[in-house]
């Protein structure tokens, strides 16, 4: 994935985006009880003009209001036959995330992609292997254990990991804490921790990612 410097993402703007102001606004919108994801996305992004500003608002809202499911409480023991249909699963997954306000990496990447697409931002889900401690592994034999996103802001591509950005698990409890470096990940961070898997080991249906943990 091509990584482009931050300056390129607002090259057509007169000044860089005001992230502190965007962050404050996004964090102030709870949307508790709201079920319309289109309305939520419009409320978050409607006041902004650039992809970067809109993407930042979505990123901050998700990482600030959705927790990682450290105890795997949202995970199904057995999936109903209807879930085999990707459209059904997409609907089910969205309802589950918004109701419980927690999910795992597949849910974070799914929700970010969905909201970005609604805001007119091209986004895809990346599947691969995350080296938790930077350990050396063989890229040809690793099994996918993580999902994150590639996103295009105003013509510039970046990779972003909302799971890592939102916080970390302490046992079965989630400790929230924004990690800014995962918003627009640098080539060094990507090379050190991420191995994209783009062969038979990855899912061919980005709407229904089932990973083993």
Backbone as JSON, one array per atom type, in Angstrom:
{
  "sequence": "XXXXXXXXXXXXXXXXXXXXXXXXXXXXXXXXXXXXXXXXXXXXXXXXXXXXXXXXXXXXXXXXXXXXXXXXXXXXXXXXXXXXXXXXXXXXXXXXXXXXXXXXXXXXXXXXXXXXXXXXXXXXXXXXXXXXXXXXXXXXXXXXXXXXXXXXXXXXXXXXXXXXXXXXXXXXXXXXXXXXXXXXXXXXXXXXXXXXXXXXXXXXXXXXXXXXX",
  "N": [[0.85, -1.2, 0.0], [0.64, 2.14, -0.9], [2.07, 4.78, 0.86], [1.55, 8.13, 1.65], [2.91, 11.35, 2.33], [1.78, 13.42, 5.09], [1.36, 16.08, 4.35], [0.55, 15.98, 1.73], [-2.07, 15.21, 1.8], [-3.64, 17.39, 2.34], [-3.07, 19.12, 0.32], [-4.53, 20.61, -1.44], [-5.78, 22.37, 0.18], [-5.87, 25.47, 1.99], [-4.92, 25.57, 4.53], [-3.85, 23.3, 7.15], [-6.04, 20.75, 8.55], [-8.03, 21.38, 11.48], [-7.44, 19.46, 13.85], [-7.77, 19.24, 16.75], [-10.21, 20.65, 17.17], [-11.97, 19.19, 15.56], [-11.8, 16.73, 16.86], [-12.86, 17.31, 19.38], [-15.5, 17.93, 18.73], [-16.39, 15.48, 17.56], [-16.16, 13.73, 19.74], [-18.11, 14.74, 21.37], [-20.53, 13.88, 20.47], [-22.69, 11.47, 21.23], [-24.74, 9.73, 20.36], [-26.28, 7.79, 21.55], [-28.65, 5.28, 21.49], [-29.43, 5.94, 18.93], [-30.15, 4.52, 15.81], [-29.82, 4.79, 13.12], [-27.38, 4.6, 10.89], [-26.66, 6.14, 8.75], [-27.64, 8.67, 9.36], [-26.13, 9.18, 11.64], [-23.52, 9.25, 10.56], [-23.77, 11.41, 8.78], [-24.25, 13.49, 10.6], [-21.82, 13.57, 11.92], [-19.97, 14.22, 9.89], [-20.99, 16.18, 8.21], [-20.41, 18.93, 8.45], [-17.9, 19.27, 7.43], [-15.46, 19.6, 4.75], [-13.31, 18.31, 3.45], [-11.93, 15.04, 2.7], [-10.1, 14.14, 4.61], [-10.76, 15.57, 6.94], [-13.36, 14.6, 7.38], [-12.84, 11.85, 7.63], [-11.23, 11.9, 9.9], [-13.06, 12.72, 11.86], [-14.81, 10.51, 11.91], [-13.02, 8.48, 12.67], [-12.23, 9.38, 15.25], [-14.71, 9.35, 16.55], [-15.46, 6.61, 16.51], [-13.26, 5.34, 17.85], [-13.54, 6.58, 20.26], [-16.01, 5.88, 21.26], [-16.59, 3.21, 20.85], [-15.71, 0.15, 22.23], [-13.05, -2.29, 22.59], [-13.79, -5.71, 22.43], [-12.82, -7.34, 24.82], [-13.44, -9.58, 26.33], [-14.64, -11.21, 24.53], [-17.43, -11.18, 24.39], [-19.33, -10.56, 22.49], [-19.1, -12.43, 20.59], [-20.3, -15.04, 18.55], [-21.28, -18.3, 19.47], [-22.34, -20.21, 17.81], [-23.25, -19.72, 14.52], [-26.29, -18.62, 13.07], [-28.02, -20.03, 10.21], [-28.86, -18.04, 8.47], [-26.93, -16.1, 8.62], [-25.01, -16.73, 6.87], [-25.47, -15.38, 4.54], [-24.0, -12.55, 3.19], [-25.14, -9.93, 3.28], [-27.02, -10.1, 5.29], [-25.36, -10.63, 7.44], [-23.85, -8.28, 7.56], [-25.82, -6.45, 8.36], [-26.55, -7.57, 10.83], [-24.12, -7.46, 12.22], [-23.67, -4.69, 12.39], [-25.87, -3.84, 13.96], [-25.29, -5.21, 16.33], [-22.81, -4.05, 17.11], [-23.53, -1.33, 17.51], [-25.42, -1.57, 19.5], [-24.17, -2.82, 21.72], [-21.83, -1.42, 21.93], [-19.28, -2.39, 21.64], [-16.71, -4.36, 20.08], [-14.63, -6.44, 17.93], [-11.51, -6.62, 16.08], [-12.35, -7.09, 13.43], [-14.86, -5.94, 13.48], [-14.3, -3.22, 14.08], [-12.88, -2.45, 11.76], [-14.8, -2.98, 9.82], [-16.9, -1.19, 10.57], [-15.65, 1.31, 10.31], [-15.05, 1.31, 7.57], [-17.67, 1.21, 6.5], [-18.84, 3.65, 7.45], [-17.09, 5.54, 6.36], [-17.47, 5.07, 3.62], [-20.12, 5.89, 3.4], [-19.72, 8.56, 3.8], [-18.49, 9.27, 1.5], [-15.84, 8.56, 1.17], [-13.24, 6.64, -0.06], [-12.57, 3.43, 1.07], [-11.02, 0.45, 2.23], [-10.93, -2.9, 3.57], [-8.21, -4.36, 5.2], [-6.66, -7.45, 5.54], [-4.61, -9.49, 7.59], [-1.53, -10.32, 9.25], [-0.71, -9.39, 12.51], [2.1, -8.45, 14.17], [2.51, -8.73, 17.37], [4.58, -8.13, 19.19], [6.52, -7.27, 17.49], [7.85, -9.49, 16.6], [9.88, -11.84, 14.71], [8.65, -13.39, 11.86], [7.57, -15.81, 9.41], [6.38, -14.6, 6.49], [5.15, -16.16, 4.58], [3.89, -18.25, 5.83], [2.28, -17.4, 7.9], [-0.89, -17.11, 9.57], [-3.86, -15.2, 9.05], [-4.57, -12.82, 11.57], [-5.68, -10.44, 12.15], [-7.44, -7.37, 11.35], [-7.55, -4.34, 9.52], [-7.61, -1.01, 8.11], [-7.33, 0.46, 4.81], [-7.28, 3.69, 3.52], [-8.4, 6.41, 1.5], [-7.59, 9.67, 1.52], [-8.5, 12.53, 0.11], [-7.14, 11.92, -2.28], [-4.76, 10.85, -1.36], [-3.26, 7.95, -0.09], [-3.57, 6.07, 2.92], [-2.88, 3.89, 5.71], [-4.8, 2.67, 8.42], [-5.45, 1.82, 11.8], [-7.95, 1.16, 13.75], [-8.51, -0.5, 15.89], [-6.07, -0.83, 17.3], [-5.68, 1.85, 17.84], [-7.69, 2.6, 19.6], [-7.32, 1.7, 22.25], [-6.39, -0.62, 24.86], [-6.48, -4.05, 26.03], [-6.94, -5.04, 29.4], [-6.72, -7.73, 30.93], [-9.97, -8.95, 30.93], [-11.06, -6.51, 30.66], [-11.48, -3.36, 29.04], [-9.23, -0.78, 28.41], [-9.48, 2.43, 27.61], [-7.74, 4.62, 25.41], [-6.48, 6.92, 23.31], [-4.31, 6.3, 20.62], [-2.39, 7.99, 18.73], [-0.61, 7.45, 16.64], [-1.67, 5.46, 15.09], [-3.54, 6.5, 13.39], [-2.74, 7.65, 10.88], [-0.72, 5.65, 9.65], [2.81, 5.25, 9.67], [5.34, 4.31, 7.21], [7.39, 2.94, 8.54], [6.17, 1.93, 10.87], [4.22, 0.26, 9.76], [5.84, -1.6, 8.42], [7.18, -2.76, 10.54], [5.2, -4.01, 12.15], [3.0, -5.07, 10.65], [1.74, -7.53, 8.43], [0.36, -7.85, 5.47], [-2.03, -10.13, 4.16], [-2.77, -11.55, 1.2], [-3.85, -13.75, -0.2], [-4.98, -17.17, -0.54], [-5.37, -17.51, 2.16], [-6.71, -15.38, 3.22], [-9.89, -13.72, 3.76], [-12.38, -13.79, 1.22], [-14.53, -12.25, 1.23], [-15.19, -9.25, 2.26], [-17.24, -8.26, 3.74], [-17.89, -10.1, 5.56], [-16.0, -11.06, 7.76], [-14.41, -13.54, 9.4], [-12.32, -14.22, 11.89], [-9.82, -16.15, 13.57], [-8.84, -16.1, 16.93]],
  "CA": [[0.0, 0.0, 0.0], [1.42, 3.37, -1.0], [1.86, 5.74, 1.94], [1.88, 9.47, 1.18], [3.13, 12.24, 3.45], [0.6, 14.11, 5.58], [1.15, 17.34, 3.64], [-0.13, 15.74, 0.45], [-3.5, 14.98, 2.0], [-4.37, 18.65, 2.33], [-2.34, 19.98, -0.6], [-5.45, 21.52, -2.1], [-6.35, 23.25, 1.18], [-5.02, 26.59, 2.35], [-4.33, 25.31, 5.84], [-4.14, 21.94, 7.61], [-7.28, 20.65, 9.32], [-7.95, 21.64, 12.91], [-7.77, 18.2, 14.49], [-8.34, 19.39, 18.1], [-11.61, 21.06, 17.07], [-12.7, 18.04, 15.03], [-11.84, 15.71, 17.9], [-13.8, 17.75, 20.42], [-16.86, 17.79, 18.19], [-16.72, 14.06, 17.4], [-16.32, 13.11, 21.06], [-19.29, 15.28, 22.04], [-21.73, 13.25, 19.91], [-22.77, 10.11, 21.75], [-25.67, 8.97, 19.52], [-26.82, 6.66, 22.29], [-30.01, 4.97, 21.1], [-29.63, 6.2, 17.5], [-29.91, 3.3, 15.04], [-29.63, 5.11, 11.71], [-25.96, 4.85, 10.68], [-26.55, 7.22, 7.77], [-27.85, 9.92, 10.11], [-24.96, 9.35, 12.5], [-22.39, 9.65, 9.72], [-24.02, 12.77, 8.29], [-24.07, 14.43, 11.71], [-20.39, 13.65, 12.21], [-19.13, 14.71, 8.8], [-21.67, 17.16, 7.36], [-19.85, 20.27, 8.55], [-16.54, 19.28, 6.89], [-15.38, 19.61, 3.28], [-12.28, 17.42, 2.93], [-11.97, 13.65, 3.14], [-9.3, 14.0, 5.81], [-11.56, 16.06, 8.07], [-14.46, 13.66, 7.61], [-12.26, 10.61, 8.13], [-10.77, 12.13, 11.26], [-14.25, 12.74, 12.73], [-15.27, 9.13, 12.03], [-11.98, 7.78, 13.43], [-12.31, 9.79, 16.65], [-15.96, 8.91, 17.15], [-15.43, 5.17, 16.72], [-12.3, 4.99, 18.89], [-13.96, 7.18, 21.52], [-17.3, 5.38, 21.72], [-16.67, 1.76, 20.69], [-14.64, -0.51, 22.98], [-12.65, -3.62, 22.13], [-14.48, -6.77, 23.15], [-11.73, -8.14, 25.4], [-13.96, -10.84, 26.83], [-15.31, -11.91, 23.43], [-18.84, -11.34, 24.76], [-20.17, -10.4, 21.31], [-18.8, -13.48, 19.63], [-21.3, -16.1, 18.48], [-20.81, -19.68, 19.59], [-22.77, -20.87, 16.58], [-23.92, -18.74, 13.68], [-27.5, -19.1, 12.38], [-27.82, -20.24, 8.78], [-29.1, -16.8, 7.74], [-25.74, -15.26, 8.67], [-24.18, -17.07, 5.72], [-25.66, -14.34, 3.54], [-23.19, -11.4, 3.63], [-25.94, -8.75, 3.58], [-27.6, -10.33, 6.6], [-24.3, -10.5, 8.44], [-23.53, -6.87, 7.68], [-26.87, -5.85, 9.16], [-26.45, -8.11, 12.18], [-22.9, -6.95, 12.85], [-23.87, -3.27, 12.69], [-26.79, -3.76, 15.1], [-24.57, -5.69, 17.51], [-21.82, -3.05, 17.51], [-24.17, -0.11, 18.0], [-26.17, -1.88, 20.72], [-23.28, -3.15, 22.83], [-20.71, -0.46, 21.91], [-18.0, -3.09, 21.68], [-16.49, -5.26, 18.95], [-13.23, -6.83, 17.79], [-10.84, -5.93, 14.98], [-13.16, -7.16, 12.23], [-15.93, -4.96, 13.64], [-13.74, -1.88, 13.95], [-12.56, -2.18, 10.35], [-16.08, -2.97, 9.11], [-17.64, 0.03, 10.87], [-14.93, 2.44, 9.71], [-15.27, 1.25, 6.13], [-19.06, 1.55, 6.22], [-19.08, 5.07, 7.68], [-16.32, 6.3, 5.37], [-18.15, 4.96, 2.33], [-21.31, 6.75, 3.47], [-19.25, 9.94, 3.72], [-17.86, 9.48, 0.2], [-14.4, 8.31, 1.27], [-12.95, 5.26, -0.47], [-11.92, 2.7, 2.14], [-11.07, -1.0, 2.11], [-10.48, -3.66, 4.73], [-6.98, -5.12, 5.03], [-6.52, -8.61, 6.43], [-3.24, -9.95, 7.66], [-0.95, -10.76, 10.51], [-0.16, -8.33, 13.34], [3.17, -8.92, 15.06], [2.24, -8.03, 18.62], [5.81, -7.61, 19.78], [7.51, -7.07, 16.45], [8.61, -10.73, 16.45], [10.19, -12.27, 13.36], [7.8, -14.49, 11.4], [7.65, -16.11, 7.99], [5.15, -14.1, 5.86], [4.53, -17.18, 3.74], [3.2, -19.27, 6.62], [1.43, -16.83, 8.95], [-2.33, -17.09, 9.37], [-4.41, -13.88, 9.4], [-5.06, -12.68, 12.94], [-6.05, -9.05, 12.39], [-8.02, -6.61, 10.24], [-7.42, -2.89, 9.65], [-8.15, -0.34, 6.92], [-6.64, 1.38, 3.92], [-8.24, 4.77, 3.27], [-7.9, 7.44, 0.6], [-7.98, 11.02, 1.92], [-8.24, 13.58, -0.88], [-6.18, 11.44, -3.25], [-3.58, 10.29, -0.71], [-3.6, 6.71, 0.6], [-2.99, 5.78, 4.22], [-3.44, 2.75, 6.42], [-5.21, 3.07, 9.75], [-5.86, 0.68, 12.62], [-8.78, 1.68, 14.84], [-8.4, -1.4, 17.03], [-4.89, -0.44, 18.06], [-5.78, 3.26, 18.23], [-8.73, 2.84, 20.6], [-6.87, 1.39, 23.6], [-5.86, -1.96, 25.01], [-7.14, -4.9, 27.01], [-6.31, -5.38, 30.67], [-7.55, -8.88, 31.24], [-11.2, -8.89, 30.16], [-11.52, -5.13, 30.68], [-10.88, -2.51, 28.01], [-8.72, 0.5, 28.87], [-9.5, 3.33, 26.46], [-6.69, 5.61, 25.34], [-6.18, 7.14, 21.9], [-2.92, 6.18, 20.17], [-2.43, 8.81, 17.52], [0.23, 6.92, 15.57], [-2.41, 4.5, 14.27], [-4.47, 7.18, 12.51], [-2.08, 7.61, 9.57], [0.47, 4.87, 10.04], [4.01, 5.5, 8.89], [5.91, 3.1, 6.6], [8.16, 2.2, 9.54], [5.25, 1.21, 11.75], [3.63, -0.81, 8.96], [6.85, -2.63, 8.14], [7.56, -3.41, 11.79], [4.14, -4.75, 12.82], [1.9, -5.58, 9.83], [2.0, -8.35, 7.24], [-0.89, -8.08, 4.75], [-2.19, -11.44, 3.53], [-3.64, -11.36, 0.04], [-3.93, -15.0, -0.94], [-6.07, -18.04, -0.13], [-5.55, -17.5, 3.62], [-7.54, -14.24, 3.63], [-11.29, -13.83, 3.37], [-12.73, -13.2, -0.08], [-15.75, -11.48, 1.44], [-14.84, -8.27, 3.29], [-18.41, -7.98, 4.54], [-18.08, -11.16, 6.55], [-14.66, -11.51, 8.15], [-14.39, -14.36, 10.61], [-10.92, -14.51, 12.19], [-9.57, -16.92, 14.78], [-7.98, -15.37, 17.84]],
  "C": [[0.88, 1.25, 0.0], [1.06, 4.3, 0.14], [2.35, 7.09, 1.46], [1.99, 10.38, 2.37], [1.87, 13.01, 3.8], [0.31, 15.36, 4.77], [0.39, 17.15, 2.35], [-1.63, 15.65, 0.62], [-4.3, 16.26, 2.08], [-3.71, 19.66, 1.4], [-3.25, 21.0, -1.27], [-6.12, 22.49, -1.12], [-5.38, 24.36, 1.52], [-4.33, 26.36, 3.68], [-4.68, 23.89, 6.27], [-5.41, 21.91, 8.45], [-7.03, 20.87, 10.8], [-8.38, 20.38, 13.66], [-8.34, 18.36, 15.91], [-9.82, 19.77, 18.07], [-12.48, 19.91, 16.56], [-12.87, 16.98, 16.11], [-12.86, 16.05, 18.98], [-15.23, 17.57, 19.97], [-17.26, 16.32, 18.1], [-16.96, 13.39, 18.75], [-17.6, 13.57, 21.76], [-20.59, 14.62, 21.58], [-21.78, 11.79, 20.34], [-23.62, 9.21, 20.86], [-26.23, 7.75, 20.23], [-28.3, 6.46, 21.93], [-30.3, 5.23, 19.63], [-29.26, 4.94, 16.7], [-29.61, 3.57, 13.57], [-28.18, 5.5, 11.46], [-25.73, 5.96, 9.66], [-26.69, 8.56, 8.47], [-26.65, 10.21, 11.02], [-23.78, 9.88, 11.7], [-22.57, 11.07, 9.21], [-23.81, 13.8, 9.39], [-22.6, 14.63, 12.03], [-19.61, 14.42, 11.15], [-19.72, 15.86, 8.0], [-21.06, 18.54, 7.36], [-18.46, 20.39, 7.9], [-16.54, 19.15, 5.37], [-14.37, 18.63, 2.72], [-12.46, 15.99, 3.45], [-11.24, 13.47, 4.46], [-10.06, 14.45, 7.05], [-12.68, 15.09, 8.41], [-13.94, 12.35, 8.2], [-11.78, 10.74, 9.56], [-11.95, 12.09, 12.24], [-14.77, 11.32, 12.96], [-14.31, 8.32, 12.9], [-12.09, 8.1, 14.92], [-13.6, 9.3, 17.3], [-15.92, 7.41, 17.46], [-14.47, 4.81, 17.87], [-12.71, 5.55, 20.25], [-15.23, 6.59, 22.09], [-17.49, 3.87, 21.57], [-15.47, 1.13, 21.38], [-14.27, -1.84, 22.33], [-13.28, -4.67, 23.03], [-13.46, -7.75, 23.72], [-12.2, -9.5, 25.89], [-14.68, -11.66, 25.8], [-16.78, -12.14, 23.72], [-19.77, -11.23, 23.55], [-20.04, -11.57, 20.34], [-19.83, -14.6, 19.7], [-20.66, -17.47, 18.65], [-21.15, -20.46, 18.32], [-23.58, -19.88, 15.78], [-25.18, -19.34, 13.04], [-27.27, -19.18, 10.88], [-27.98, -18.94, 7.99], [-27.83, -15.93, 7.65], [-24.8, -15.57, 7.5], [-24.31, -16.01, 4.63], [-24.94, -13.08, 4.0], [-24.01, -10.16, 3.97], [-26.59, -8.89, 4.95], [-26.55, -10.11, 7.67], [-23.92, -9.04, 8.65], [-24.55, -6.16, 8.56], [-26.77, -6.3, 10.62], [-25.26, -7.52, 12.91], [-23.06, -5.48, 13.25], [-24.77, -3.1, 13.91], [-26.07, -4.15, 16.39], [-23.58, -4.65, 18.02], [-22.48, -1.84, 18.14], [-24.93, -0.35, 19.3], [-25.25, -2.06, 21.91], [-22.13, -2.17, 23.0], [-19.38, -1.18, 22.14], [-17.93, -4.04, 20.49], [-15.03, -5.69, 18.95], [-12.68, -6.21, 16.51], [-11.66, -5.96, 13.69], [-14.3, -6.15, 12.28], [-15.46, -3.53, 13.52], [-13.5, -1.53, 12.48], [-13.83, -2.13, 9.5], [-16.81, -1.65, 9.32], [-16.97, 1.25, 10.25], [-15.14, 2.48, 8.2], [-16.68, 1.7, 5.78], [-19.3, 3.06, 6.35], [-18.31, 5.94, 6.69], [-16.99, 6.24, 4.0], [-19.38, 5.84, 2.29], [-20.93, 8.23, 3.35], [-18.54, 10.25, 2.4], [-16.37, 9.27, 0.18], [-14.13, 6.86, 0.89], [-12.1, 4.58, 0.59], [-12.04, 1.2, 1.88], [-10.61, -1.63, 3.41], [-9.23, -4.44, 4.36], [-6.99, -6.27, 6.02], [-5.07, -9.05, 6.44], [-2.83, -10.35, 9.05], [-0.36, -9.56, 11.22], [0.86, -8.93, 14.28], [3.07, -8.13, 16.36], [3.48, -7.41, 19.24], [6.9, -7.36, 18.76], [8.35, -8.31, 16.17], [8.84, -11.08, 14.98], [9.31, -13.47, 13.01], [8.02, -14.68, 9.91], [6.35, -15.65, 7.33], [4.42, -15.15, 5.04], [3.73, -18.21, 4.51], [2.25, -18.7, 7.66], [-0.04, -16.91, 8.56], [-2.87, -15.73, 9.78], [-4.95, -13.87, 10.83], [-5.59, -11.28, 13.22], [-6.68, -8.44, 11.14], [-7.88, -5.13, 10.55], [-7.88, -2.28, 8.34], [-7.08, 0.38, 6.1], [-7.67, 2.42, 3.51], [-7.6, 5.84, 2.41], [-8.46, 8.8, 1.03], [-7.55, 12.02, 0.85], [-7.12, 13.19, -1.84], [-4.93, 10.82, -2.67], [-3.98, 9.07, 0.11], [-2.85, 6.57, 1.92], [-3.54, 4.45, 4.71], [-3.68, 3.16, 7.86], [-5.73, 1.87, 10.51], [-6.63, 1.2, 13.83], [-8.73, 0.79, 16.07], [-7.24, -1.0, 17.91], [-4.99, 0.98, 18.58], [-6.69, 3.47, 19.41], [-8.27, 2.61, 22.03], [-6.34, -0.02, 23.68], [-6.61, -2.73, 26.09], [-6.27, -5.05, 28.26], [-7.14, -6.51, 31.25], [-8.76, -8.87, 30.34], [-11.8, -7.49, 30.13], [-10.77, -4.31, 29.64], [-10.48, -1.17, 28.62], [-8.59, 1.43, 27.68], [-8.37, 4.35, 26.54], [-6.23, 5.77, 23.91], [-4.68, 7.06, 21.63], [-2.85, 6.77, 18.77], [-1.67, 8.2, 16.35], [-0.49, 5.95, 14.65], [-3.45, 5.17, 13.38], [-3.95, 7.21, 11.08], [-0.73, 6.95, 9.8], [1.64, 5.12, 9.1], [4.51, 4.21, 8.25], [6.69, 2.27, 7.61], [7.29, 1.37, 10.45], [4.62, 0.04, 11.0], [4.61, -1.95, 8.74], [7.18, -3.43, 9.4], [6.5, -4.36, 12.32], [3.17, -5.49, 11.91], [2.39, -6.38, 8.63], [0.66, -8.57, 6.54], [-0.9, -9.47, 4.12], [-3.2, -11.3, 2.41], [-3.66, -12.61, -0.83], [-5.06, -15.85, -0.37], [-6.33, -18.05, 1.37], [-6.43, -16.35, 4.09], [-8.95, -14.42, 3.11], [-11.52, -13.18, 2.01], [-13.97, -12.34, 0.03], [-15.51, -10.5, 2.58], [-16.03, -7.87, 4.14], [-18.64, -9.01, 5.63], [-16.73, -11.76, 6.91], [-14.75, -12.29, 9.45], [-12.94, -14.76, 10.84], [-10.83, -15.34, 13.47], [-8.58, -16.15, 15.64], [-7.23, -16.34, 18.74]]
}
